[in-house]
Amino acid sequence: MSVEFIDSESVISKIPDGATIALEGFLGSDVPEEILEKLHAVYLKTGHPKNLTFYHASGIGDGKERGTNNLAEPGMVKRIVGGHWALAPKLEPLVEANQIEAYCFPQGVLSQIFRDSAAHKPLHITRVGLGTFIDPDLQGGKLNLAAKEDLVSKMQIKGKDYLAYEVPKPNIALLRGSYADEDGNITFEDEPLTLESTAIAMAAHNNGGKVIVSVKRIVDRGSMKPKDIRIPGLLVDYVCETDDATMTQQSTDTMYNPDFVKASVIRAEGAINVPLDIKKVIARRAAMFLQPEDRVVNYGIGKYPETVSLVLKEEKAADNIITTVEPGTFGGVPLGGGDFGCAISPQSTIDQPYMFDFYDGGGIDTTFLGLAELDQKGNINVSKFGPKIAGVGGFVNITQNTKTTVFTGTFTAGGFRADIENGELHITKEGKSDKLVKDVEQVTFSGHVAHENGQHVYYVTERAVFELVDDGIELIEIAPGIDLQKDVLSHMGFKPNISDDLKYMDARIFAPEKMGDIINKADKSVGVTN
């Protein structure tokens, strides 16, 4: 069958009721936004297509209207299996009301599972997710009562536990590229990422489905370089040339920046001066866990991991570090906010499933991630807080397979403030809620599994530093100026192990001058009892 060129509204008629749809996108990058908006509009007008099932690896949306927010209509969607949910707050009421069967699986698993679908493999087998809420011994990745079907099971191979994820058989693929030629070949030269687009197209095609691709332009046959083609025309059924340039913007925040797709940018970096505040205190202490031999580093999204990156640049300690971001970029300058996932002048960009192969195989030396909720077992929750669903993104793959994981965040939340004076930390307003609780609401990171895996895990706050040990977490440092009982222990839902050699955090962390030699194994801190 030759490819058919139609508009985005006409393509909605090609999606049958009850379809299983593989959807591409990462925040606002690579998202077939025009098709999603037409899907929403046609459903409101006709009530079709309905009872749809969606699989998507990454969070897709802007936290307001775009992306998977277009799916937030009762009856339109039967089930969503997603790697991240926070960018589609309009879906939360439907999940809470059990109007959607809602599942959350690791981003890496979902990015890789489409390759298994293309090869007609029945299961995706991995250790990623063990001990977390995705483990069938806990919640099996289910986010509500409507999610009754077990989509993940546990099995043993050579005496070790593994998780076996059911592999979907999508009959619709919704994708976006940059250009299509007259044979339906698709290139991605203007997209900052390639994600799992090839795998999704192949999965839908090999399962007898239809592949639909939105592009900004259609070009002449033979005008593309064969190696630039990421989706062969053989796999493509319908191509939609967008009517609106905003539907092909590179990210949530950026319409088009050539620096996202070119490695030839030469830009002198100005002086970086990070103000001495709580973010910098946390980032400085976290950065000190880097070892001289660490080369590959991952920074999670959020102000504290991102500040670690800035501190390392300020200290001129980042020259030998290669950064990675889960959707596929190596090197360059990783971006945050609505540009997260993109990088300025990346050294290379690979497909997302291969990046997670790299991560799952232990390719990252050290990762810096956020800390939302921590419990007595060293478990972390960043995925669910009451009715608010964040999801996991790449968090589970990264934290379960990285040699050294450093969680960063404030000790309490909700209005917390502190001042740094004369090398000491003083709490001026305590947060309304304690983040160190007896048991987290949802286990996104398992301290037990990490300890069994022999990983090094640290939890860094502005006033206290903890280390994962065999029976939970151990307090190893407190900030100068902090009272152990009043400022630390009284704001914890459990009593931690306390190191016999409890120390004050390095005094350089609280000084306005640059630290110098921040990546250093030498212990410069002073014992609390000294």
N, C-alpha and C positions, 0 to 999 in steps of 0.2 A: 504493500500500500504506500502511495506517495503521501508526502506531508500536505496538510491542508492549511491554508492561511485564512484565519477568520478573526473577527473582533472578539473582545473579551466577554461581551454580553452573550454572543452566540455560543461561546464555548461552554457556558453554564448548562446548556441543554444537553451537553455530552456527558454530564455527570449524573448518573442514575441515583434514585433513592437507595439508601443503604450502602452506598459505595464506601470502600476503605481507601482513604486518601493519604498518600505520603506527601507531606508539605515541607518545603525548603525555606530556610531563612535563619538569620542570626541577628537579633534585635531588629534593625531596619535594613540590614544588608541582605542582598540576594532574595528579597521577599517579593513574590508575585502579587503586589499590593492591589493592583487594578483588578485582578481576577477575584481576590478576596472581597473587595468592595462590591463588585458586580454580583458575586455569590450572595452576599448579604441583601442587596437590593432586590434581586430576583426572588429570593426566598420570602421576603416581606410581601412581595406582590402576588406570588403564586402558591406559596407553601411548599415549594420544591426547589431543589432536592432536599430531602429530609432524612433523618435517622442515619446521619453520616458518622463514620469513624475516622478520626485523624491520628496520625503518628507524626510527631515532629521532634527532632533531637534537641534543638536549642530554643531559648525563649524568643518569641516572635512578636514584636509590637513596640509601642512607645510608652506604655504605661497609661495610655489614655484611650485612643480611638482606633489606632491602626493595628495591623497584624491580626492575631487571633482574637482580638476584641470583636472583629467582624463576625465571629461564630457564636456570639452570645445572644442567641435567640432560642427560646424554648421550642423543642421539636426539631430544630435544624440538626443538632448533633446528638448522637447516641452515646458516643465514647470518645474520649481524648486520652491518648498515651503520650505525655510530653515530658521533656527533660527539664523544663523550667516554665513556671507559671506566672511569676510576679509581673511580667510586662503586659498581662491581659487581665486587669482587675475586674473587667466586666463579666468575666467567667465565674468569679468567686461566688456570687449569689446563686448561680445555677448549680455549682458544686455543692454548696451548703444545703440547698433545697433538694439535693439528690435528683436533679433533672438531667444530669450528665454522669455517666460512669467515668470517674476521674482516676487516672493512674499517673504516677511519677516514677520514671526510671532514670538511671544515670545517662547524661548526655552522650558519653562515650559509647555506652552500650547501644543506644538508639542510633547513633551515627554508623556503627559497625553492623547493626542488625539488618540494614538494607542490603549489604553485600551478601549476607546469608540468605536473604529472601531471593535475591537474583539467582543464587546457586541452588535454590530449592532445599536448603537445609532446614530441618524442622525445629532446631533449637540453637540458641546462641549461648555457649557455655563459657563461663568466666567466674573468677573469684570476686569481681567487682560488685559491691553491694552487700557482701557478707557482714552480718552484725548490725546493719543499719535497718531503717524502717522498710527497706526494699526486700530484706530477707523474709521469706515466707514464715519463719519462726516468729516474726514480729508482725508486720502489716502487709507484706507482699507488695509494697508499692501502692496500695490502695489509699485513696484520699477521702473516700466517703462510703456510705453504706450501699449506694447504688452499684459500686464496683464489686460485684459478687464473684465474677469469674477469676480463677487463679491463673495469672499470666506468667508466673515465675515459680519454679520449684527448686528443690535442693537435691543434689546427688553427690555421691562420692566417687572419686577417681584416684586409684592408688592410695587410698587411705586419707585423702584430703577432700574437704567440702568444696563444692562448686555450686553456683547458681545456674539454672537452665531457664533462659527466657524464651517464651513462645515467639516464633518468628512470624510476622504478619505476611499476608499476601495482598499487597495493595493492587487495586484495579484502576486507580487514578494517581498520577503524579502531577503535582502543581509546582512548577519551577520557574526560575527567572535567569536569563543570561543577558549578555550585552547585545550580540548580533546573531542573526540567523541568515544563512544563505538560502538560495532557491531550492536546495535539496533538504533543508531542515537542519543542517549542521549548526551547532551552537558554540559560540565562543564567549569567553568571560573576561576579555581584556580590560573592560572598564569596571568590573566588579572587584572589590577589595578581597573577596574570599571566593573559594570554589566549593567549600563545604562537602556535602555528600551527594552533590547533584548527579554525578555519573552513576553512582550506586542506586539512587532512587529511580532514575530513568530506566536502568536495567532491571530493577526489581519489578516495576510496573509492567514493562514490556514482556519480561519472561513469565509473568503470571497472567498473561493474556489481557492486560489492561491498556489504558490509554495514557500517553505522555503529553502533557500540555505545558508549553513554555512561553512565557512572556518575554519580549525583547524590546529594545528601544528602536532598532532599525532592522530592515531586511536588505541584504546586499546581494550582489551578483554571484551566480554559481562560479566556483573556481577561484574566488577572490580571497579565500581564507588559506592560511598556512595549515597543513594537516595536523601539525603538532599543537596548534592553538585550539583545535576543536576539542572541547571537553565532553560534549554529548553528540555522538554520531547521529546523522539524520535518520539512519535506519531505525533508531529507537524512538523517534519523535513522530507524533500523530498530528498535533495541532500547534501552530505558532500564532501568537497574538502580538501584533505590533502595537505598543502602547500609544494612547492618544495624549498622554499627559507626562511631561518630563519629570514631574515630581514623583511619579510612580517608579522611576528607575534611579532615585537618588542613592548614593553609595552607602549611607548609614542614616540612622535616625536624625543626626545633627548636621550632616554634610551632604550637599547636593552632588558636588564633584570636586575631588582634590586629586590631581595627578600623582601627588606624593604617596598616596595610598597604594599605588600599583606600580611604582617605579623605584628602583634601587639606586638611581643615579643622583639622588638629591645630596648636595653638599651644602650644609648649612652650619655656619659657626654657631656653636651653642654659647649663649651668653652666660654670665655668672648666675648661678643658682643660689639663692639665699632663702632657705626655708625658715619661717619665723619660729622662735622658740615657744611652742605651745604644747598642749597635751598630745596632739597628733605627732609632733616631732619627738617627744619623749618616748612614746610607744614605738615609733619607727626606728629610732636610734637603737633602742634595746633589742628590738627584733633583728635588726641588721647585724648585730654583733654575733648572732648565731651562725652567720655565714663562715665557712672555712676557706682558707686560701686556695684549696684545690677545687672548690665548687665553681662550676662553669655555667651550667644550665639552670636558669632560675625562672620561676613562674610567679606572677603577681595576680592575685584575685582582684575582682572588682570591689570598689569601696575606697573610702578616704584613707584608711589606715594602711592597707597594702600598697596603695598608690603612693603614699608618703614615704614608704620604705624605699621605693625606687628613686624618689627625689633626693632623699638623704644620701643614698649611695652616690648619686651624681654630684651632689654638693661636696661630698668628701673625696670626689674623684676616685672612687673605689669601684666603679662600674665598667671600667674599660675592658676587662677580661671576662665580663659576664655576657652570655647570650640569653636574651629573654625569649620566652615562648608564650603564646596565647592559644588557648585550646581550639579555636576554629581553624587554625592552620598557619599562623605567622611565626617565623623565626627572625630574631634580630629587629633592628630598627628601633623606633620609639613607640612602645605600646601606648594606646590612647584609652581614656576613660569616658565615663558618661555615656551619651548616645553614640559615641564613636568606638565604644569598647568592642574589641575584636579586631579592629583595624590598627595599623601601625604606620608611622611615617617612615618611608624608605625601608621597608622590610628587606632582610637579606634574601628570604625565600618565602613562598607561600605554597603549602601543600594541602591536599584534601583532608578534611577533618577526620575521617576514619583512620588515616595513617598517623595523624598527630596523636590520636588516642592509642594507637598501637605503640607509639613511642612512649607515651605516658605510662601505659599499663605495664610496659617492660622495664620500668624504672629509669626512664631517660632523664627525669628531672632530678637535680641534686638537692635543691631547696625550694620550697614554696612558701609564700606569705599569703595568708587568707584571713577573712574576717572571723570575729568571735561574737556571736549573738547570745548564746546560752551555753553554759558549761556545767557539768554535774560532777558528782563525787567519783564517778568511774572514769572520768576523762572524756566522756561523750560530749559531742558538740551538736547543737541544733541550730541550723540556719534555714530550715526548710518550711516550717509551719508554726504559726503563732495564733491560736484560736482559729477564727474563720479566715485569717490571712494566709494564703498559700504562696510561698516563694518558689518551692521546688529546689532541685539540687544542682542543675546545670552540670558543669564538669567537676564539681566539688568532690564527689565520691571517688571518681577515677583518680583524681589528683591526690587526695589525702590518703588513699589506700596503697599507693604505689610509689610515693616519694620518700627518699631517704630521710630527709629532715623536713618536718612540717612545723611552721610557726603560725599560731593563731594570734590575731591582734585585735584589740578593742578595749573600750573603757570598762572599768570594774563594775560600775552601775550605769543605769540608763534613765533617761527622762529628766532633762534639766540639769544634769551634772555639770559642775564647774570647778576648776581648780586653778591656782596661781603657782608660778614658779618664782621663788624669791631667794636670793643668796644661796643658790645651790640646793634648795629644798622644795619639796612639793607640799602645798597646803590646800586642803579641801575647803572651798568657799561655799559650795552648795552641793549637798549630796543628791544623787539621782533618786527618782521616785521608786524605781524597781531594781532589785538585785538580779544580776545576770548569772551568778554562781549559785545554782539551785541543787537540791538533793537529787532530783531526777529531771532530765530534760523532757520537754513535751514530745519531741520526736527525735530519734537518733539518726542524725545525718552523718556523723563520724563516730565510729566505735573505738573507744580507747582500748578495749580488750583485744580486738582484732589487730590494732596497730602494735600493741605490745607483743602479741604473738608473732607478728611479722618482723620484729626487731627494729622498728622504726624509731627515730628520735623525734619526740613531739614536745613542743613548748607552748605555753599560753602566756602571752605578754599583755599586761595592762599598764596603766600609768603608775600604779602604786604597788603592784605585786607581780611576781613572775613565778610560774609553776612549771613543773616538769612531769611528764607521764612516767609513772613507776608501776611496778607489778600489781599493786593493790589500789590503784587510783591515781591521784595527783599529789605532788609534794611541793610545798611552798619553799622556794630556794632563795628568793630575794624580795626585799621591800624597798620602797623609795625612801631616801633620807627626808626626814620631816614627818613621816607617817608613823602613827601609833598602831602597833600590831593588832591589839585587841579592838580598839575603837574604830579604826579605819578599815581594817581588813576582816578579821574573824567575825565581828558582829554583823557584817553584811554578807555572810555566806550561809547557805542553807544546810551546810554540813561542816564538820571539822576536818580539815585536810591533814595529811602528814606534813610535819614541819621539819625541815632539814636540821640536823644537828649542827650544821655549819651555815645557818641562815645568815645571809649577807645583805648589806645595803647595795643597791644598784650603783653601778659605776658613776662617780661624781661628775664625769665629763658629760654625761647624758643631760644634766641639768644646768650646764654652763652655756653662755651665749656663743663662745668660741667654737670653731670646728673641732671635732673630736680627734681626728688624726688616727690612722691605724685602726679604723673601725672594724675591719675584718681581721680579727686577731684572737687566737685561742687563749692568750694569756689572761689570767684572772686579775683584774685591777680593782675589784670591789673590796669593801671592808666589812668584816664580820660585825653583825648586830651586837654581839656580846663584847666586842673589843672596847 
